[in-house]
Amino acid sequence: MKYQRQLDEIRELLSASQRSEDAQARVVMSLKKNFPGYNWVGIFRLEGSNLILGPFQGKAPKGFERIPVGRGVCGTVAITMRTEIVPDVNADARYLVCFDETRSELVVPIIKQDRLWGEITVDASEPDAFTRDDVELIEEVAKLLAERV
């Protein structure tokens, strides 16, 4: 994997975390720090029929602290439990505009015991910003988080 060093750092951060919330916060901080092209990284957890914003790095997404399942890209992932890559948010009617500078988005489900626990979402200010390596990294991070939540 291209981002093995970053993944190893995240593993270390997770093993050093006492609580799930600390682990999540450390992961989003590490991703934002190590990938300057990621202008926003956050974790949403599923509560009932809503995705609730947890730890994040980047600007506060006013109005999107709670996203109903089925609404937007994040809400779609909550139903399909499949990774969504949006190369151009302006071309995807599902995208909920949180930040004007966002041009592409990656949303990966966090699945624990075959059930959706939540999602990790990454925004970038460049169109088509996410490579296969980015997707593999965030999917692996989601698996690691699933073991800690």
trRosetta pair geometry for C-beta under 8 A, 3 or more apart (Angstrom, degrees):
i j d omega theta_ij theta_ji phi_ij phi_ji
1 4 4.9 129 76 -66 91 81
1 7 6.5 26 101 -2 143 149
1 133 7.1 132 -169 -143 74 86
1 136 6.1 -152 -132 124 109 132
1 137 7.1 133 177 -79 125 76
1 140 7.5 1 -127 -25 163 159
2 133 4.1 -20 38 -137 133 139
2 137 7.9 -71 66 -54 87 113
3 6 4.4 -38 178 41 98 117
3 7 5.7 106 116 -26 86 95
3 133 6.0 128 -14 168 102 105
3 134 7.9 81 -24 -93 144 42
3 136 7.8 160 34 86 109 97
3 137 4.5 5 61 -92 145 131
4 7 5.5 -58 -145 40 32 112
4 8 6.2 36 155 -23 67 104
5 8 5.7 -52 -149 33 29 112
5 9 6.6 33 151 -20 62 103
6 9 5.6 -50 -152 33 34 115
6 10 6.6 34 150 -18 64 103
6 30 7.2 144 -167 155 86 107
6 31 7.8 82 176 -104 124 57
6 34 4.9 132 -121 159 119 160
6 35 7.7 50 -134 -45 157 96
6 137 6.7 12 89 -147 124 133
7 10 5.6 -52 -150 35 35 112
7 11 6.5 41 150 -22 65 101
7 137 6.3 -134 -69 -137 103 85
7 140 6.0 -8 -128 108 127 139
7 141 7.3 -129 -120 -67 81 81
8 11 5.5 -49 -150 32 34 115
8 12 6.6 35 151 -18 64 103
9 12 5.7 -55 -153 35 32 112
9 13 6.4 33 150 -19 66 106
9 30 5.9 175 120 -156 114 133
9 34 7.3 152 65 -66 150 146
10 13 5.5 -51 -146 37 35 113
10 14 6.3 36 154 -20 66 105
10 26 7.9 146 -139 123 64 95
10 27 5.8 55 -145 -121 106 81
10 30 5.5 171 -88 100 80 156
10 31 7.7 36 -88 -56 124 82
10 141 5.9 -62 164 -113 163 97
10 144 6.5 110 129 89 114 163
11 14 5.8 -56 -149 36 29 111
11 15 6.4 23 156 -16 65 107
11 144 6.6 -115 -94 -134 69 145
12 15 5.9 -57 -145 38 30 106
12 16 6.3 22 157 -14 65 111
13 16 5.9 -64 -147 41 28 107
13 17 6.5 35 153 -35 64 106
13 23 7.2 130 129 -140 86 61
13 26 4.1 -172 172 145 123 131
13 27 6.6 165 101 -70 135 58
13 30 5.8 -133 -18 -47 163 143
14 17 5.7 -52 -150 19 32 116
14 23 5.1 53 -129 -145 69 109
14 26 7.2 -171 -68 83 49 128
14 27 7.0 36 -71 -67 94 103
14 144 5.8 -124 -55 161 168 115
14 145 7.6 -130 -111 -86 130 52
14 147 7.9 66 169 76 141 107
14 148 5.8 -124 -161 -59 108 149
16 26 7.8 165 72 -132 100 172
17 20 7.7 95 135 -97 126 16
17 22 4.2 176 -152 103 104 105
17 23 3.8 165 93 -72 162 75
17 26 5.9 -143 -72 11 125 141
17 148 7.1 44 80 -159 127 142
18 22 6.1 48 48 36 69 150
19 22 4.7 96 61 5 82 103
19 23 7.1 -145 98 -7 44 87
20 23 5.5 -55 -150 34 34 114
20 24 6.4 33 154 -18 67 104
20 148 5.5 154 -119 143 77 86
20 149 5.0 96 -151 -116 130 51
21 24 5.8 -53 -149 36 32 111
21 25 6.3 31 154 -18 65 107
21 54 7.3 -140 -129 -169 80 116
21 55 7.0 135 -169 -39 71 117
22 25 5.8 -57 -147 38 31 110
22 26 6.2 30 156 -19 66 108
23 26 5.9 -58 -148 36 27 110
23 27 6.4 29 154 -22 63 106
23 145 7.0 155 131 -125 115 74
23 148 4.6 -98 119 150 169 151
23 149 7.9 -138 78 -66 130 66
24 27 5.8 -56 -151 32 30 112
24 28 6.7 20 158 -12 66 104
24 43 5.0 -92 -166 34 118 162
24 54 5.7 -25 143 131 152 134
24 55 4.7 150 122 26 100 128
24 145 6.6 69 -96 -139 77 117
24 148 7.9 -174 -50 103 73 124
24 149 7.5 59 -62 -86 113 102
25 28 6.3 -58 -149 38 30 103
25 29 6.2 30 154 -18 65 111
25 55 4.0 -149 -90 -125 66 154
26 29 5.7 -58 -146 40 30 113
26 30 6.1 32 156 -22 66 108
27 30 5.8 -56 -147 35 28 110
27 31 6.4 25 157 -16 64 107
27 43 7.5 66 78 -50 120 130
27 55 7.9 113 55 90 84 135
27 120 7.7 -75 128 -118 130 136
27 141 6.1 132 -164 -170 124 117
27 144 7.9 164 -106 94 134 117
27 145 6.4 -30 -43 -81 172 111
28 31 5.8 -53 -145 38 33 110
28 32 6.2 31 157 -17 66 108
28 41 4.6 173 -153 114 84 107
28 42 6.2 40 -128 -101 141 33
28 43 6.2 -119 -57 -17 123 97
28 55 5.1 -177 21 123 139 104
28 56 5.8 -114 178 -128 157 27
28 57 4.8 170 144 -6 99 101
28 120 7.8 -162 -86 -143 89 102
29 32 6.0 -59 -147 39 27 108
29 33 6.1 24 157 -18 64 113
29 55 8.0 -57 -31 163 85 126
29 57 5.7 138 -94 -67 48 137
30 33 5.8 -59 -144 39 27 110
30 34 5.9 10 165 -7 66 116
31 34 6.3 -64 -136 45 24 100
31 35 5.8 -23 178 24 64 116
31 38 6.1 -38 147 76 93 166
31 41 4.6 156 93 -136 123 167
31 57 7.4 168 71 40 86 134
31 122 7.0 -104 155 -102 138 119
31 138 7.8 62 -127 -99 141 88
31 141 7.2 27 -72 -118 125 168
32 35 7.0 -77 -128 57 16 80
32 38 5.9 -119 -111 94 53 114
32 40 7.9 -9 -105 -139 110 17
32 41 4.9 -139 -61 21 90 124
32 57 3.7 -95 -33 105 159 145
32 58 6.7 -154 -119 -46 132 84
35 38 4.3 54 104 -1 112 111
35 134 7.8 99 -136 -120 150 104
37 124 5.3 9 152 -137 87 114
37 125 7.6 -134 -165 36 62 80
37 126 6.4 -40 -158 15 108 120
37 129 5.7 -180 159 -169 122 125
38 41 5.4 32 153 -53 131 104
38 122 5.1 -58 -137 -163 115 106
38 123 7.1 103 -164 68 67 46
38 124 5.9 -62 -107 -85 43 82
39 58 5.8 92 145 -125 58 127
39 99 7.2 -144 115 109 125 157
39 101 6.2 -92 137 108 170 120
39 102 6.8 -148 67 -89 126 72
39 123 5.6 -59 65 101 87 93
39 124 6.1 123 7 -129 89 31
39 125 4.9 71 -28 -34 142 98
40 56 6.9 0 -173 -179 86 112
40 57 7.1 177 -148 89 45 59
40 58 3.4 -125 -109 70 71 173
40 59 6.8 -59 -93 37 115 73
40 61 7.4 86 -163 -60 148 109
40 98 7.5 -129 97 101 175 134
40 99 6.5 160 -30 2 144 150
40 102 7.0 -42 21 -86 125 115
40 121 7.6 -13 117 114 98 94
40 122 7.1 160 88 -155 61 40
40 123 4.0 17 51 42 104 114
41 56 6.5 174 92 -153 49 66
41 57 5.1 9 54 49 93 97
41 58 6.5 131 19 -16 54 116
41 120 7.4 -2 -171 -177 85 93
41 121 7.3 168 -150 88 41 55
41 122 5.2 0 -106 -107 78 78
41 123 7.8 -144 -64 25 43 69
42 53 6.2 -25 172 -147 135 94
42 54 7.2 151 180 64 84 64
42 55 7.0 -171 -143 103 66 47
42 56 3.2 -8 -103 -107 101 106
42 57 7.3 -167 -71 25 67 52
42 58 7.2 -90 -44 38 100 113
42 61 7.4 -79 -18 -7 165 130
42 120 7.4 175 92 -152 37 55
42 121 5.3 -12 63 58 83 97
43 53 7.8 114 82 -160 48 51
43 54 4.4 -36 89 64 95 115
43 55 5.6 27 33 56 110 77
43 56 7.0 -157 20 -72 60 70
43 110 7.5 23 -149 -22 103 145
43 118 6.0 52 176 135 87 137
43 119 7.1 172 -152 87 54 46
43 120 5.4 -25 -99 -100 76 70
43 121 7.6 172 -88 17 26 76
43 145 7.4 -163 -121 -158 136 157
44 51 3.9 28 161 172 134 108
44 52 6.3 146 -160 64 77 32
44 53 5.7 -41 -101 -93 79 45
44 54 6.5 170 -105 7 22 86
44 67 6.8 -29 -141 33 154 115
44 74 6.1 60 25 -167 160 135
44 118 5.2 -173 97 -166 54 98
44 119 4.9 4 54 52 99 92
44 121 6.6 38 -6 -10 106 117
45 51 7.1 152 71 -156 25 63
45 52 5.5 -28 62 60 79 91
45 54 5.4 66 -13 -40 101 124
45 117 6.5 -43 -141 153 82 72
45 118 3.8 -56 -108 -84 46 131
45 149 7.6 -178 -114 -158 116 140
46 50 7.6 153 -152 86 53 39
46 51 6.0 -37 -93 -99 58 65
46 52 7.8 140 -116 14 9 82
46 69 7.4 44 -134 -77 103 114
46 78 6.3 138 -98 -138 115 112
46 116 5.3 82 -25 117 153 100
46 117 6.3 -167 25 170 103 21
46 118 5.4 -153 -11 -82 73 59
47 50 5.7 -22 69 70 82 87
47 51 7.8 129 22 -117 73 18
47 52 4.9 16 12 -11 122 126
49 68 6.3 6 135 -151 91 79
49 69 5.0 -103 -170 19 66 114
50 66 5.0 -6 -180 -170 133 95
50 67 6.6 143 -162 70 75 37
50 68 5.6 -49 -103 -100 75 47
50 69 6.7 -116 -82 -22 24 78
51 66 7.1 153 76 -157 53 44
51 67 4.4 -14 55 60 106 95
51 68 7.8 -82 14 -4 79 2
51 69 6.8 120 -30 -73 87 65
51 74 5.5 -115 55 146 166 121
51 75 6.8 -137 -1 -83 124 64
51 78 5.9 -131 -58 -71 115 138
51 118 6.9 116 -142 -141 92 75
51 119 6.5 -15 -141 22 136 115
52 65 7.1 9 -156 153 62 72
52 66 5.7 -7 -105 -105 65 76
53 56 6.4 -31 -174 -27 107 128
53 61 6.9 -177 -98 53 152 116
53 64 7.1 92 -53 119 130 69
53 65 4.5 -92 21 -148 125 58
53 66 7.2 -97 -3 -57 86 43
54 118 7.2 6 -1 -161 130 158
56 60 7.9 123 81 -111 131 50
56 61 7.4 -55 136 -3 173 106
58 99 7.8 -71 156 -54 124 157
58 123 7.3 120 -167 52 175 113
59 99 6.1 122 59 -98 130 125
61 64 4.2 -56 139 63 116 110
61 65 6.9 161 82 -62 90 57
61 98 4.2 -27 -140 -158 107 126
61 99 7.2 -82 -107 -39 83 92
62 65 8.0 -13 -134 -30 28 95
63 98 7.7 -170 69 -120 94 71
64 67 6.0 18 -162 -66 80 100
64 96 6.1 143 -105 121 129 133
64 98 5.1 -66 18 -102 154 108
67 71 5.8 -146 -179 78 84 106
67 72 5.9 -67 -161 40 129 131
67 74 5.1 55 103 86 160 128
67 75 5.5 -131 147 -57 107 96
67 96 7.1 -163 -121 21 120 162
68 71 4.5 66 67 4 90 124
68 75 5.9 25 94 -113 57 134
69 75 5.3 144 -162 -150 24 85
69 78 4.4 -119 -131 111 87 141
69 79 6.3 121 174 -57 97 83
70 75 4.7 -45 56 160 20 117
70 76 7.1 63 -139 -78 31 47
70 78 7.2 -82 -34 71 46 113
70 79 5.9 67 -85 -47 69 129
71 74 7.8 -3 88 70 66 83
71 75 3.9 108 50 -17 45 166
71 96 7.1 50 145 -59 94 131
72 75 4.8 98 51 13 71 103
72 76 6.9 -122 103 -8 40 89
72 94 5.5 118 -153 164 33 80
72 95 6.6 48 -149 -141 86 20
72 96 3.9 -42 -102 -19 132 110
73 76 5.6 -53 -151 32 32 114
73 77 6.6 32 152 -19 65 103
73 84 5.3 -164 -172 108 101 149
73 86 5.8 -75 -106 -37 151 138
73 92 6.9 41 -72 133 113 140
73 94 5.1 114 -62 118 64 115
73 95 5.8 13 -26 -95 114 60
73 96 7.4 -133 14 8 80 82
73 105 6.0 122 75 103 165 139
73 107 5.4 161 135 -4 105 146
74 77 5.8 -53 -152 34 33 111
74 78 6.6 40 148 -25 63 102
74 96 7.7 -53 19 22 103 121
74 107 5.5 -155 -94 -133 61 148
74 119 5.9 179 -148 71 90 160
74 121 6.1 -34 -92 -81 111 137
75 78 5.4 -46 -152 26 36 119
75 79 7.1 31 152 -14 62 100
75 94 8.0 -143 55 -173 96 109
76 79 5.9 -60 -160 35 36 106
76 80 6.1 7 156 2 74 113
76 84 6.4 73 90 -63 117 154
76 94 6.0 1 -29 -169 135 152
77 80 6.1 -65 -130 52 32 94
77 81 7.0 85 174 -92 62 20
77 82 6.7 -128 -133 63 71 49
77 83 7.4 20 -126 -119 117 20
77 84 5.2 -115 -72 -2 105 116
77 107 4.7 -135 -34 125 155 122
77 108 7.6 -133 -160 -115 146 5
77 109 5.4 -169 166 -62 104 91
77 119 5.6 87 105 -107 135 140
78 81 7.6 15 -169 -67 18 61
78 109 7.6 148 -92 -107 37 106
78 116 5.9 122 -149 159 62 164
78 119 7.0 -85 -71 -38 77 127
80 84 7.8 98 61 -56 135 105
81 109 4.8 32 -151 -72 59 178
81 111 6.1 70 -164 -85 115 122
81 116 5.4 -132 -98 -72 102 106
82 109 6.9 25 -9 -3 10 124
83 106 7.4 -9 -171 -170 99 83
83 107 7.0 167 -153 88 53 55
83 108 4.9 -4 -110 -109 94 73
83 109 7.0 -118 -67 8 55 79
83 135 6.4 94 164 -159 153 105
83 138 7.9 124 -129 95 124 111
83 139 6.2 -49 -72 -85 141 107
84 105 7.7 6 110 108 98 96
84 106 7.4 170 89 -151 58 40
84 107 4.7 5 54 54 99 101
85 104 7.8 1 -179 -179 75 105
85 105 7.8 173 -155 91 38 53
85 106 5.5 -2 -111 -109 70 79
85 130 5.6 -136 -141 78 112 136
85 135 6.4 -45 -74 -91 127 122
86 89 5.4 66 132 -85 128 66
86 92 4.9 -77 -145 2 118 160
86 94 8.0 -135 -98 70 138 104
86 95 6.2 136 176 -77 162 115
86 104 6.0 178 95 -156 70 61
86 105 4.4 12 50 53 114 89
86 106 7.6 -151 26 -68 71 39
86 107 7.9 34 -6 0 104 99
87 91 7.9 -12 78 51 81 125
87 104 5.4 -23 -154 -121 29 116
87 127 6.2 51 160 177 74 80
87 128 4.1 19 -160 -90 104 73
87 130 7.6 -125 -98 39 67 91
88 91 4.2 44 98 15 113 113
88 92 6.9 148 89 -14 62 91
88 103 6.6 -34 -129 174 56 78
88 104 6.6 -31 -73 -87 31 81
88 127 5.1 13 -94 -143 83 111
88 128 6.9 -12 -51 -44 80 78
89 92 5.8 -68 -145 42 39 105
89 95 4.1 133 -164 -138 90 167
89 97 7.7 128 144 -95 127 70
89 102 5.7 26 11 123 159 97
89 103 6.1 -163 19 -168 100 23
89 104 6.3 -164 -27 -94 89 26
89 105 5.7 71 -79 -8 113 109
90 95 7.7 -63 -61 55 22 149
90 103 7.4 -27 -11 -139 100 67
92 95 4.7 90 87 -23 99 105
95 105 6.7 152 -120 12 110 143
97 100 7.2 34 -176 -84 111 51
97 102 7.7 178 -143 54 62 116
98 102 6.6 46 60 0 88 147
98 123 7.4 -119 64 -71 123 158
99 102 4.6 98 74 -18 96 103
99 123 6.6 108 44 142 127 161
101 125 4.6 -26 157 -118 99 107
102 105 6.4 33 176 -64 123 97
102 123 4.3 -53 -121 -171 117 124
102 124 7.1 91 -143 62 68 31
102 125 6.5 -83 -101 -94 31 53
103 124 6.5 -57 57 99 83 73
103 125 5.7 64 7 -179 103 31
103 126 5.7 -102 64 124 134 10
103 127 4.4 -86 152 -67 123 61
103 129 7.1 108 81 -26 100 114
104 123 7.4 152 84 -158 48 54
104 124 4.9 -12 63 59 94 103
104 126 6.6 -26 13 90 117 55
104 127 5.5 119 -46 -143 108 35
104 128 5.9 -179 -82 -38 148 17
104 129 4.5 178 57 16 137 95
104 130 6.2 -155 137 -5 131 94
105 121 6.8 -14 -169 -169 102 94
105 122 7.1 156 -156 84 54 52
105 123 5.3 -19 -103 -104 81 69
105 124 7.5 -168 -77 20 37 73
106 121 7.2 159 85 -155 55 47
106 122 4.5 -5 58 58 102 100
106 124 7.8 42 -4 -10 99 106
106 130 4.8 117 -63 -87 127 159
106 134 6.6 -138 -64 134 168 115
106 135 6.6 -145 -145 -96 132 72
106 138 6.0 123 132 39 131 168
107 119 5.6 1 -172 180 92 132
107 120 7.6 167 -151 84 48 44
107 121 4.9 -6 -106 -107 80 83
107 122 7.9 -166 -72 26 42 63
108 119 6.5 150 77 -159 41 77
108 120 5.2 -13 61 58 97 90
108 121 7.9 -175 23 -78 64 40
108 135 7.7 151 -79 -154 121 66
108 138 4.8 167 -9 132 150 106
108 139 5.4 -146 -145 -86 139 58
108 141 7.7 97 83 67 149 92
108 142 4.6 -129 128 -47 118 146
109 116 5.7 -76 -160 -123 118 95
109 118 7.7 161 -158 99 58 31
109 119 5.5 -48 -107 -100 44 82
109 142 6.6 92 91 -174 38 147
110 116 7.4 89 70 -162 58 61
110 117 4.8 -66 106 66 99 102
110 118 4.7 2 47 67 121 73
110 119 6.0 -158 2 -84 86 23
110 120 6.3 88 -50 -21 106 88
110 142 4.7 -140 -94 -160 68 89
110 145 5.2 -58 -131 94 128 120
110 146 5.2 -179 -177 -72 81 85
110 149 6.7 65 149 10 135 151
111 114 6.7 9 173 -121 111 17
111 115 6.8 154 -157 71 73 27
111 116 6.0 -46 -103 -97 71 46
111 117 6.7 160 -119 6 17 88
111 142 7.5 50 11 149 71 112
111 146 5.9 -8 72 -109 44 143
112 115 6.2 -33 72 64 67 80
112 117 4.3 49 8 -43 113 128
112 146 4.5 -176 -79 -161 78 91
112 149 6.1 -119 -59 74 147 105
116 119 7.8 -6 -167 -53 108 82
117 146 6.3 156 20 -120 140 78
117 149 5.3 120 165 100 152 144
118 149 7.2 -142 18 -150 117 170
119 142 7.9 -21 -146 -121 42 123
120 138 6.0 -157 97 -170 125 100
120 141 6.4 -52 46 104 174 114
120 142 5.4 -140 14 -84 121 92
120 145 6.9 137 -49 10 125 159
122 130 7.4 116 92 -88 122 123
122 134 7.6 -137 90 174 155 115
122 138 6.2 -112 -8 -100 135 146
124 129 3.4 -97 104 60 158 165
124 130 6.8 178 0 -47 142 81
125 129 7.7 84 52 -66 38 149
126 129 4.3 115 75 -83 96 106
129 134 7.6 51 125 -27 75 174
130 134 4.3 -124 -153 83 78 142
130 135 6.0 89 160 -52 115 84
131 134 5.0 110 49 1 66 97
131 135 7.3 -128 100 0 41 87
132 135 5.6 -54 -152 37 35 113
132 136 6.3 37 151 -20 68 105
133 136 5.7 -52 -144 37 31 111
133 137 6.3 34 155 -21 64 106
134 137 5.7 -57 -150 35 29 112
134 138 6.4 18 159 -11 66 108
135 138 6.2 -60 -145 41 28 102
135 139 6.1 28 157 -18 65 110
136 139 5.8 -58 -144 39 27 111
136 140 6.3 27 156 -19 64 108
137 140 5.9 -60 -151 36 27 109
137 141 6.3 28 152 -19 65 106
138 141 5.4 -48 -144 36 36 115
138 142 6.4 43 152 -24 64 101
139 142 5.6 -49 -150 31 33 115
139 143 6.8 35 150 -19 62 101
140 143 5.6 -50 -153 33 36 113
140 144 6.5 36 149 -18 66 104
141 144 5.6 -54 -149 38 34 113
141 145 6.3 35 152 -20 67 105
142 145 5.7 -52 -146 37 31 112
142 146 6.4 41 151 -29 63 102
143 146 5.5 -48 -151 26 32 117
143 147 7.2 33 151 -20 60 99
144 147 6.0 -54 -163 27 36 111
144 148 7.0 16 148 -7 64 112
145 148 5.7 -73 -154 44 40 105
145 149 5.9 32 158 -26 79 110
146 149 6.3 -51 -131 30 29 106
